[in-house]
Amino acid sequence: MSSPRQIWPEAFAARYRAAGYWRGETFPAMLRRQAAERPDAVAIVDGERRWTYGELNRRAEAHAAGFLALGLAPGARVLVQLGNVAEFFSVVFGLFRAGLVPVYALAAHRLAEVAHLARRSEAAGYVACDHYAGFDYRPLARALRVEAPALRHVVIAGEGDGLDGFLPLDAVTGAGPLPDDPDPASVAFLQISGGSTGLPKLIPRTHDDYIYSFRASNEICGVTARTVYLAALPVAHNFPMSSPGHMGTLHAGGRVVLAPAPSPEVAFPLIAREKVTLTGLVPPLALLWMQAAATTGHDLSSLEVLQVGGAKFAPEAARRVRPTLGCALQQVFGMAEGLVNYTRLDDPDAAVIETQGRPISPDDEVLVVDDLGHPVPDGTPGHLLTRGPYTIRAYYDDPAANARSFTADGFYRTGDIVRRLPGGYLDVQGRAGDHINRAGEKISAEEVEDHLLAHPAIFDAAVVAMPDPMLGERSCAFVIAKVPGLKASEVKAFMRGRDIAPFKVPNQVVLVDAFATTAAGKVSRKELRARLRDMLIAREKETA
């Protein structure tokens, strides 16, 4: 398997450099600059731990030397599964400094997802916490070594297990010479896709393109050295990483405060203590925060901007942000593959409440087309296609996905249905494919169905997205049993034992005798899911 690359046609790359989007900056240089200019300024707050820029840079360089001392060569991939902890930053910046390539896994992922990512990336190393959010990652690490034979090094932040050959992160340090900074056009890390079909795809992001995305986001979002950003969502997600997120905040010299959970009970005290000015949430959490704000005793007055993204935010909820939380709302709509849209802080209320913003860059090219690929008039729903200076041209080592997801002239098929409005603003209508957006987590119906069909008592299964007032969408599994007596609770228990991320376990299981088909006895899975969804919506309306 080749090393990750992300290549734009030279004419486009030259244009992006000439426009000043790509400036030849790297992640190691970004951190060194801040450590030199403000060594004693606090960069990361994790509970009672407060790391300055100088300390973060020292830790990153020590880890860089330590990873190289293990025999990892520049370009090797290292799977990183760390939650919202300070070590996430020392590890990933250490990997950047060593010329190694982090592969981001979510803390919620379990063996099914992590093993897929390790095999797909041919990861030579794996870094995880011993425990995070009540889960012990060491048994997962033991199983992962069996599932991914190329994995040579397992590093545990916290208490390792010497009998299993785990290395404690504190021991992965050194003081040896470090290589030159990587090429700014090289791949800095592998992000994961939302997984619209099957398990996640790997997204190669370069230093040049990704740094541009959050540097430009900083300008739009007003992020400066005085910004205090609360990372309430998982730090490995693209939204809290770069929109402008923790990376944008560090680029500006601000302070990143880590929340171990996004609940009001955890986040509100941190906002009050650290005088947080900016944070980002998915819509269900924004609803919870607005509800909790009415009775909280914590001072939230420092909060200037609440960003909401990951899924569409209903206008009736958007209108309540300022009256309940006392801060401005900024809607964000983007994807790990590239394109990010923001409402602007000086936009009229109608744009902020009723749209999901407009693109970052003047060179973000947006097409809205019908099913045949023909452009539709503004105001008409259609499929969103895009290309630009921070939107990828290919997934990593996945020719089939690339053929589906990219046009011959380099436009990325996002899978979103949108309406383009005057001024380039987008109104997101939903997803085009069999994709469930549960509280901002993208779930493949196909993947969940595959797990269900592994149950010995299940004949067939179809998973659909259902509207949900809190989650945005919830998942419902329609199941045909092979034998009578199968219970929904048994199906859920089986799914919880499949070593998959908990958010993939269906919220609802409905047992049915058969799936309706056409007169010819055939129906596409997409049409079947649509029929089942409509049937359940109608049933719920009748019983409401």
N, C-alpha and C positions, 0 to 999 in steps of 0.2 A: 504494500500500500504506500502511495506516495505521500510526501509531506503536504500539509494543507497549503493551498494557494487560493488567492482571490484576485482575479485579473480583470480589469476593465480594458476595453479597446483603447489603444494608445491615443487616439484623437480625443476621447472622453477624458482620459487621465490627464492629458496635457491641458485641456480646458479647465479641469477642476484645480490643477496646480496654479494655472495662470490667474484664476479667480480668487486665489488665496484660501480655498477650502482646505486643500491638503498642504500643510506647511512643513512636512518632514519632522514632526514632533513624535516622540515615542513615550510610552508609559514610564519607563525608568527616568527619562529626562524630565518629565513632568513632575515626578516626586522629588528628584534631586533639586529642581528649581525651587520648589516650595520649602524644602529643608534648608536651602541656603538663604532664602529670603526671610523666612519666619521660623527658625528652628525651634523656638520655644512656644509657638502658638499651638493650641490643642487641635489635633486633626481628628482623633477618634475617641468617642466616649462609649465605654462598654461597662455598664454598672458603675462601680467605683473606680474602674481603670480609666485613666486619661492619658492617651499617647499623644505626644507632640509630633510635629512633622519631622523633627530631627530624630526622635526615637523610632518612628515608623520607618524612616529611611534606613536607619542602622539595622533594625530587625530584618527588613527586606533584603539588605545586602548580605547579612549573615546567613539567612535562609538560602539566598542565591548560591553562595559558596557551598553551603551544606548539600543542596540538591546536586550540584555538579560533582561534589566529592563522592556521591553515591554511584557515579558512573553514568548519570543521565547526560546525554549529549544534546546540545542546542537543537531545537526542532522536535524533541521528544514530547509526547503528550502526557499530561498529568491530570487525572480526574480529581476535581476538588468538590467535596461535599461537606461544606461547612455552613452552619447557619449564620445568624446575625451576631457574630462574635468578632472581636478585634483581630483574631488570627486569620480570618478571611483575607484581610488587607495585607498583613505581613507576608502571607503565603503567596497570594497572587502577584503582588509587586515583586516578591522574591523570584517567582517563576519568570516574570517579564524580564527582570534584570539578568537572569541566567540564560535568556534566549529560549526558555522552555515554553510550552503552550498549554495554559490551563484549559481544561474542558469542564464547563460548569454543570454540576448536577444540583438539583434542589434538595434541601434537607428532607422534604417530604417523600422523595423518591425511595423506593425499596429495591430489592434485588432485581426484579424484572427490568426496571428502567436502568439501574446502575450497570448491570451486566451488559445490557445492550449498548450503552454509551461507551463502556470500557472496550468492548469488542470492536465496535464500529470505529472508534478512534485509534485502536491499538495502543491504548494507554500503557505506559511503562510504570506509572506510579499512581497511587490513590491516597488522598489526604482527607481525613474525616475527624470529627470530634469523637471522644469516647461516648459521651451522652449529649443529646440535645433534644429539648422539648419532650423529655420522658422516654426517648428511644435510645437503646444501646446499639451503636454502630459496629461494635467489634464482631458480633456474630455475622453481621452482614459482610464485613470485610473478609472473614474466614471463608464464607461461601463464595465471595467474589473471586478470590484467588483460584478457586476451582473452575468457575465459569469463564474466567478470562486468563488463559494461560500466559499471555504476554506480560501480565502484570508482575513486575519484579519487586516493587517496593510498596509497602503499606505503612503510612505515617499517621499516627494518631495524636491529635491535640488533646492532652489530658493524660489519663492513665492508660498506657498501652498494655500489652500482654507479652512479656518476653518469651514465653513458651511458644507463642505463635509467630515469633519473629517480627512483631510489630515494632516500628521505630517510634519513640516519643518525639513529637515535633520539636521539643526543646533541645533534642540531641542533633537535629538536622540543622546545624550551624557550622560556620567556618569563617576563615579570614583570608582565604587564598585569593589569588588574582582572579578578576572577573573579566569576561569577554567584553568587547566593544558592544555598544547598544545595537539592538537588532535593526535591520532595514525598516524604515517607516512604512514601506509598502508591503512588508511581510505580514503574515497572519499573527495577530497578538494572542488570540484565544478562539476557542470554539464554543459558541453559544448554542443553545438547543431551541429547536422550533416548537411551535405549539402542538405538533403531532396531529395534523388534520387527518392523516391516514396512517394507522399503525403507530409504532413507537417513534420518538422524536428523531428528526433529522439534525445534522450538525451544520452550523452556520459559521463559516470562517469570516471573522472580522479583523481588518487590518488596523494597525496603529493610526495611520493617516485618516481612514474613513471614520473610525469610531470616535477618535478625539475630536474631529470636526463636528460630529453630531452633538456632543455635549458642550463643546465650546460655543457653538451657535445657539444651543438651547439656553446656555447661561445668559446670552444677550437678550433673548426673548423673555426669559423668566426673571430677569433682574438679579441673578445670583452673583454675589461678590464675596470678598473676604469676611464681611459681616454676617453672611448667611449661616444659619444653624439649621441643618437639614436632619429631620427625623426619618431614619430608615425603618419604617414600620412594616413594610412588605418584605418578603425574603430578598436578601441582598443579591442573590444570584439571578433574580429576574431582571429582564431588560429594562422595564419601566423604572424601578427604583435604582437601577445602575446608571442610566444615562439620560433620563428625561426630566431635568438634567441629573437628578439622582445624586448618589454618593460620589460618583466619579466627577460629575460636573462641579460639585461642591469642593472636592479636593483640588481640582484644576484651578479654582478661583481662590483657594486658600482659606475656605470656610471650615466649619466644624460639622462632623458627621456624628449623630447620636444614634446608637443602635438600640432598637426595641426588641426584646426577645419574643414579644407577641404583639399583634396590632390592636388588641382590645383596648377600649377606653380605660379600663382599670390599670393597664400597664402603661399606656401611652400618655394619658393626661398628666400623671405626676412628672413624667420626663419633660413634657412641654413646659410645665410650670418651673421645674428646677433648672433646665438648661436654656430657657427663653427661646424655644424653637420658633423659627420664623417660617419654615417651609416644610411641607410633607406631601406624600402622595398616597392615595388609597384607591381600592376598587369600590364600585358602587355599594355593595352590601355593607362594607365597613363604614363608608361615609354615612349611611343611614343609621348604623349603630352609634356612631359618634354624635350625630345630631340629636338622637334620642337621649343619649347620656349627658350631653352638654346642658340640658335643661335643669338637671339636679346636681351637677358636679360642684364640689367645693374647691376644685383646682383652678388656678388662674391661667386661662388660655389666651390672655390678651396679647401675648407676644406673637401669636400665630398670624402671619400676614396673608399667606396664600395656601389654600388647600387645592392640590391637584387631584383630579379624579380621572382614572383611565382603566384600561384593561377590559372594559365592556361599556356598552352605552349607558349613560346616566340619564334617567328619565327627567324631562324638563320640570315636572312638578316637584321632584326632589331637588333638582339643581337650584330652584328658586329659594329653597329654604336654607342654603348654606350660609349666606351672610347674616340673615336674621338670627340663626341659631348658634353659629360658631364665631360670628363677628369678624370673619376674614373674607378675602376675595376668593372666588372660585376660578380655577383654570382647568378647562377640559383638555384631556390629552388622548390622542388616538394614534397608536403606532404598532409596530411589529418588530420582533427581534431581527428580521431580515433587512430592516432598514427604515423606510418612510415613517416619519413622526410628524404629527399635526398638533398644533396648539391653538386654543383661543388666546388672544393677546390680552395683557393686563389692562389695556386701555380700550378694549373692544366695547361696543354698546351691549347692554344687558341681553338683548335678543340673541346676539351671536353667542355669548357665553352660555346662555341657558339652553338654546335650541340647536347648537351645532357642536361638532367635535373638533373644530379648529381648522386651520389651513397649514400647509407644509412649512417646514423649517426654511428650506433653501429656494432661492430663485431658480436653481437648476434641478429641482425636484419636478420631474415630468409625470403628470397624472393623466391617465386615460380612464374614462368610464364607458363601458361597451356593453352591447347586448350579448345574447347567448352565441351569436355567430361572429362576435368580435368587431361589430360595427359600432362606431361612436354613437352615443345617445345624446339628446339635447340636455343642457343643464336643467336640473330639476326633475329629471327622469331617473329612476333607480337603474343601476347597472353594475356590472362587475368592475372592481377597481384594479387597474394595472398601473405599475409605476417603475421608474428607473431614475437614478440620480447618483450624487457623489457619495452617498453612504448607504445605498441599497445594493445588496449583493447581486452578483451575476450568476452564481452557482452554489449549490450545497456541496458539502465535502463528500467526495467519493460515492455519489448516488446518481448515476446516469438516468435511472427511471424517474426519480423525483424531479431531476432537472428538466427532463423532456416534458413533464406535466406542468411544471411551475414557471417556466420561462419561455417567452416567445423567441422567435428566431432573431429579432432585433433587440433582445436584451431586456424586455419589460418583464417584471415579476408579477405573476398572477397571484394577488394577495388572498383570494378566496372570500373577500368581503363584498357585500352589496352596499353601495352608497348612492347618495344623490349629491351632485356638485351644485353648489349655490353661488350666487353672485359673490365676487371677491375671492373665489377659490375655496370657500369653506365647504366642508364635507358634513353631511348628515348620514350617519351610519345606520343602515337598515337591518343588518344581520349578516349571517354567514351563508355562503352559497352551497357549501358542502355539508356532509354529515358530521357536524362538529358541534360540540356542546361547550358553551362558555359559562362555566360554573364559577361564579365569584372571581372571574379573571383567569382561572385555570382552564386552558384549552384541552378538551378531552376528545379523543377519537372514538366515535361510536363503534367503528370496526374493531379496534383493539379490545374494548370492553366485551364485545360480542365473542371474540375469540376466547377470552378467559371464561365466559359463561359456558361456552360449548365444551369446555374441558370437564364440566360437571357430568358425571356418569348418568345422572337422571334427567339431563336436559337434552331434548331433541333439537330445538331451534330457539334462537333468541334474536331480538331486535331491540336496539337501544336508541331512544329518542330524547331530544331536548324538550323540556316543558317550561313554560314561563313560570317564574317564581319571584314574588315581590321582594325578597331579601337577597337571594343568590343571583338574580338576573335570569338564570336558567338552572334547572335541576335536571338530573338524569333519571330516566325511567326505563326500566328493562322489562319488555314483554317476553315472557318465557312460555314455551310449549314443553311440558314434561313428557318423558317417555312412559312414566307410570303414574297412577293417581297418588295423591297424598303429599306431593312435594310442597313445602311451605316457603313463603317469601323469606322468612327469617333464616331458613336453612341456606337459601341462595346467597343472602348477604354474608352469612358466616363463612361460606365457601369462598366468596370473593375476598373477604378479609384475610384469608389464609393463602392467597395467591402471591404474596410478596409484591404487591403493587402499591402505588401511592394511595393513601386513604381516600383522597378526593375522587378517585376513579371508581370506588364502590358505588353502585347505583343508589340514589336516594330513595327510589321507589321500585318495587318489583310487582308486576301484575302477571298472574298466571292466566293463560288463555288456552283454549282447545286447539285453535288453528289460526293461521294468518290468511286473510282474504287474498285471493288471487284473481287474475283476469280470466275471461272465458277460456283462454288458451292455456290456463294453468300457470302462467308466468307473471312475474312482477319484479321490477328492479328493486334492489335493496333500498335505494333512495326513495322510490315511490312508496314502498312498504312502510318505511319509517314515517313518511309524511302522513299516510293514511292512519297509522296507529296513533300518531300525535293528535291528529284532528279528532279521532274517535274519543280519546281520553279527555281532551279539552271540552268536547261536547258533553261528555258524561259528567265532568266536574261542574259545568254550568247548570246542568239539570238538578244536581244535588245541592247546589249552593243555596 
